[in-house]
Amino acid sequence: MAKPASEYTRKRNFAITSEPAESTRKGKSSSKAKALGFVIQKHDARNLHYDFRLELDGTLKSWAVPKGPSLDPKQKRLAVHVEDHPLDYADFEGSIPKGQYGGGDVIVWDRGVWQPHGDPQKKPMRKANSNLPWSARSSAATGRWCARGSRAAAARSSGC
């Protein structure tokens, strides 16, 4: 039996968009890997925002950040969880045609490596009051951050 199409694939027409299709490429499957990749993409779609993507379990866990990243650790930023993206998307830059999901220009704003402090499987970031501290190194920033789940995110993920 064929595997059902992912949310990422269902939202895109690959005959029109130049975004990478999902592949069978295997990523690092363990959160215990020494260095996992991340990318921040500036996405000038209907509303300018930044897409934050963390490599984990062979995919890019993804969030839209409406106000963009901040280098000030005291400044909180809303990050809205979106569908996982294939690992190849970390290298994507280009124009998504208007009328297509996410239509607009995408550039890589920053990339680097990250390391979770703790097990992301035991502290999923979509659960209310969950905290996942992590470290990152990139050309724009090096330091420690903490992803915090919200009650709204937990309600969305539970179907409420």
C-alpha positions as a printed Julia matrix, in Angstrom:
160×3 Matrix{Float64}:
  0.0    0.0     0.0
  1.33   3.45   -0.92
  2.23   5.87    1.83
 -0.28   8.76    1.97
  0.98  12.13    0.76
  2.3   14.42    3.47
  0.78  17.81    4.23
  3.82  19.37    2.52
  3.16  17.46   -0.72
 -0.64  17.99   -0.65
 -0.19  21.79   -0.5
  2.07  22.05   -3.58
  1.9   21.55   -7.34
  5.43  20.47   -8.26
  4.7   20.95  -11.97
  4.48  24.69  -11.21
  6.68  25.42   -8.18
 10.46  25.04   -8.06
 10.35  23.95   -4.41
 11.96  20.56   -3.78
  9.64  17.56   -3.72
  9.94  15.08   -0.9
 12.53  12.42   -1.56
 13.73   9.25    0.01
 16.86  11.06    1.26
 17.51   9.96    4.8
 18.64  12.5     7.33
 20.17  12.04   10.72
 17.61   9.99   12.57
 18.74  10.63   16.1
 18.32  13.73   18.21
 21.57  12.62   19.87
 23.59  13.51   16.76
 26.36  15.98   17.57
 25.31  18.64   15.09
 21.95  18.93   13.39
 21.33  21.6    10.78
 18.99  24.57   10.91
 18.08  27.26    8.43
 16.23  30.58    8.63
 14.64  31.63    5.35
 13.31  35.1     4.62
  9.98  34.56    2.87
  8.37  37.52    1.12
  4.94  35.94    0.65
  1.58  37.6     1.22
  3.11  38.86    4.46
  6.87  39.1     4.93
  8.0   36.59    7.55
 10.87  34.26    8.35
 10.7   30.46    8.29
 12.7   28.73   11.0
 13.57  25.1    10.25
 15.3   22.58   12.54
 16.63  19.25   11.28
 15.26  16.44   13.43
 14.33  12.83   12.7
 15.11  13.07    9.0
 12.96  16.11    8.28
 12.89  19.88    8.85
 10.55  20.8    11.7
  9.26  24.21   10.64
  7.8   27.39   12.12
  6.75  30.71   10.58
  8.1   33.69   12.56
  6.03  36.77   11.61
  8.31  39.4    13.18
 11.56  37.68   12.26
 14.34  36.44   14.49
 15.76  38.41   17.41
 19.28  38.17   18.77
 18.1   39.52   22.14
 17.43  36.52   24.41
 14.96  38.58   26.47
 12.79  39.26   23.45
 10.19  36.57   22.77
  9.02  35.86   19.23
  5.87  34.08   18.14
  6.67  31.03   16.01
  3.69  29.3    14.41
  4.25  25.6    13.74
  3.74  24.66   10.07
  4.13  21.38    8.2
  7.44  19.55    8.19
  9.59  20.17    5.11
 12.02  17.82    3.37
 15.72  18.2     4.2
 16.41  19.46    0.66
 14.33  22.56    1.46
 17.2   23.89    3.59
 18.98  24.85    0.35
 15.91  26.28   -1.41
 16.08  29.85   -2.65
 13.84  31.11   -5.39
 10.44  32.38   -6.31
  7.28  30.41   -5.56
  4.73  31.43   -8.22
  1.85  33.66   -7.17
 -1.31  31.63   -6.63
  0.69  28.71   -5.24
  0.88  27.89   -1.54
  3.43  30.31   -0.03
  3.78  32.3    -3.27
  6.66  34.8    -3.1
 10.43  35.03   -2.91
 12.5   32.89   -0.53
 16.16  33.42    0.4
 18.37  31.72    2.97
 18.89  34.38    5.66
 21.05  32.24    7.97
 22.05  28.64    8.49
 24.06  26.71   11.01
 24.04  23.79   13.4
 22.03  23.22   16.55
 22.12  20.85   19.5
 19.13  20.15   21.76
 19.71  20.06   25.52
 17.52  17.14   26.46
 15.41  14.83   24.35
 13.05  16.61   21.92
 10.91  13.45   21.8
 10.24  13.72   25.53
  9.62  17.49   25.42
  7.71  18.17   22.22
  7.56  21.9    21.54
  3.85  21.8    20.69
  2.77  20.87   24.23
  1.63  23.53   26.67
  4.31  24.71   29.05
  6.99  22.53   27.45
 10.48  23.98   27.26
 13.25  22.72   25.03
 16.58  24.5    25.51
 19.08  24.29   22.66
 22.33  25.78   21.43
 23.1   27.03   17.94
 26.08  28.22   15.91
 25.72  30.2    12.71
 27.12  33.21   10.91
 24.51  35.49   12.53
 24.41  34.16   16.08
 25.91  31.73   18.54
 24.25  30.99   21.86
 21.5   29.24   23.77
 17.78  29.55   23.18
 14.65  27.98   24.56
 11.55  26.97   22.59
  8.4   27.16   24.68
  5.13  25.47   23.85
  1.88  27.36   24.34
 -1.62  26.32   25.37
 -2.86  27.39   21.92
 -0.32  25.15   20.17
 -1.25  22.23   22.41
 -4.95  22.76   21.63
 -4.27  22.8    17.87
 -2.2   19.61   18.01
 -4.85  17.76   20.03
 -7.64  18.7    17.66
 -9.41  21.07   20.11
